[in-house]
Amino acid sequence: MYNGIEEEFCSIAIKESSDLIDRIAEHPFYVELMNGKLSYKKFKFYVQQTFLYLVDCTRAFLIIAARANDIETMDKLTFIARKIFSMRSLCEEQFT
């Protein structure tokens, strides 16, 4: 699976960002979401923002794929873009 360098990197990244992870988990939005008390209006806005992010993310992956020098990289990036776009479609169907 992972080699030693990747495992060490992951351990360091988690350790170095643990304060940030804790602050995110304590954010009122996520606390309300985890407790099932987040209003539909707030959740819908969150999903709509995620939708916009997914559109931009898909565009970025496709631009990178277009500039790739090999077919394998292009294939991987377009595969990721297609998966992201399918999630975007789900968000669009449910919340727009």
Secondary structure, DSSP 8 states (H G I E B T S, - for coil): ---HHHHHHHHHHHHHTHHHHHHHHTSHHHHHHHTT---HHHHHHHHHHHHHHHHHHHHHHHHHHHH-SSHHHHHHHHHHHHHHHHHHHHHHHHH-
